[in-house]
Amino acid sequence: MSHPGKAFAAIIAIGFATACAMLGWYPAAFVVAPGDIGGGAHIVWASDASRMAESAIRYYGQAAGQATSTMRLPPELAREARSKSVDALIDAILVRDAIVHENSGTEADAMIEEKMATYVRNPEFSVAVSVVYGLDTARFVGFVARPEIEREFLKGKRGWDDAAFTAWLASEREKSKIVRFAK
């Protein structure tokens, strides 16, 4: 390849890498669940963690009555929100793997559909989700509703209270292989 060809290829590669970095198309964490819940391998994308953190910050800002279009948070608070979002996404993966491992995935999906059906059909729901969380309905279901309903489902299936569920989740996190790229 000639020198201009190499330079052009390098420019394209640098442009692609920059676009991926700007859009969050890189992993924030790799998760391999323990064998007792199926041992699935998963990627937590930085874009999902960032979007979830922005949503949480917006929600709490709205709840506190402080949200404005010019509201700026200190960088350490945004980093903390992103870290907590990565943790929440990892927890959701572990819960989902446990449900699938027990062959209860379709049962859990039916429960999610049943609980969300009334809300999703209501056009005011999508507007409220957009205003309060800054998410569309699909992302709200993926980031907020689905993980919460799956936690409820697993707790009910195993007869756990909140303390037992929290202990199980801590144990599964400890047994998992988690590589975090973002704090």
Order of alpha helices (4+ residues) and beta strands (2+ residues): alpha-beta-beta-alpha-alpha-alpha-alpha-alpha-alpha-alpha-beta
